[in-house]
Amino acid sequence: MMATVAWSQQPSIRWLGIVFTESWARGVSADGSTAVGFFMHPSGWNRAFRWTASTGMVDLGTFGGGYSRANAASANGSVVVGWAHNSSQVMRAFRWTASGGMQNLGTLGGSSSNAWAVSADGSVVVGWAATSGGATHAFVWRATSGMQSLGTLGGNQSEAQGVSSDGSVVVGYAADAQGRRLAFRWTAASGMRSLGTLGGNESAAWGVSGDGSVVVGYSIDSEGRFRAFRWTQETGMQDLGTLGGAESYAYGVSADGSVVVGWADDSLGRRRAFRWTASGGMEDLNVTYAGLLGESRLAVARAISPDGRYIVGWGFNAQRGLSEAFLLDTAGTPPPPPPVGDVNGDGCVDDADLLLLLFNFGTGCGR
């Protein structure tokens, strides 16, 4: 049985629960007290949630339709953004607060929209929205000015997927005149600038540091593989590598730009959550925190707190046997991994491990 460590100055893993079968976390507050994402509802729809230790998963509802997903939270966790279906089952970007509930942010003249990210204070929201001409454009939304299109790189599509702490720098992807999807960085002064690729014909930016100087995401390389990147003006687009496999994908970055999280293939082709730093390179969180996980596994690290301490995403919770959202507190020194042969992860090798191995002997062979 996997042990869950109580909140302390030691590393801990917290599985955030499920409502029906599965859950996925996509955003975390600065202090790790709030996580947001979506869960599988008994109706078969995905539903946006906001989680705290005291409330558990709270369903944020919809605009009258079936689906909703929460994508990000403000620094204090009080503002949540994402998308929800209206009564016609059309996606609409939302901004949620406890006092105001789910606010429909509208569109750019078309029918649908989605909010991907929010500034630290919750006042600036970015995402994509349909235009009256049938295109989709990246947008910036402010309460004072509403939804503003950021345009494209010459094509008919763009999406904003990350925003700096103060809302002044926006990142995402946009189509160029040749129809290629390229990562962009936008400011009011310089407009939308392409960040290029790693040799292929596609890239997208998902996260940006607090001051907007570091951008992370993915690019297709010259061999056609998805590779996580970290970009700065000085270095350009840097390939962060993998965990021994072919592909990787970066989603989040700490406020100072020094820590990047995402997923990468290992040498067996398994998807694993990673953390990257300049000094340590790409690190498999399943190896670093094996002593906390037992037989559970972390598949995707989706977001990281500004100080780099808290990481959220989803993985396989061995206790439930299901995919589930997690919140990893990385403070302190990770405990050592279980002894070799500790099949059930209880910290010792005994008869229980032998029985478990015998009962499951042959399981999965030939698959």
TARARA-V666346 format. One line per field, one symbol per residue. ss: DSSP state (A for helix, B for strand, O for the rest). A space follows every 50 residues. Layout:
ss->???
This chain:
ss->OOOOOOOOOOOBBBBOOOOOOOBBBBBBOOOOOBBBBBBBOOOOOBBBBB BBOOOBBBBOOOBBBBBBBBBBBOOOOOOBBBBBBBOOOOBBBBBBBOOO BBBBOOOBBBBBBBBBBBOOOOOBBBBBBBBOOOOBBBBBBBOOOBBBBO OOBBBBBBBBBBBOOOOOOBBBBBBBOOOOBBBBBBBOOOBBBBOOOBBB BBBBBBBBOOOOOOBBBBBBBOOOOBBBBBBBOOOBBBBOOOBBBBBBBB BBBOOOOOOBBBBBBBOOOOBBBBBBBOOOBBBBAAAAOAAAAOOOBBBB BBBBOOOOOBBBBBBBBOOOOBBBBBBBBOOOOOOOOOOOOOOOOOOOOO AAAAAAAAAOOOOOOOO
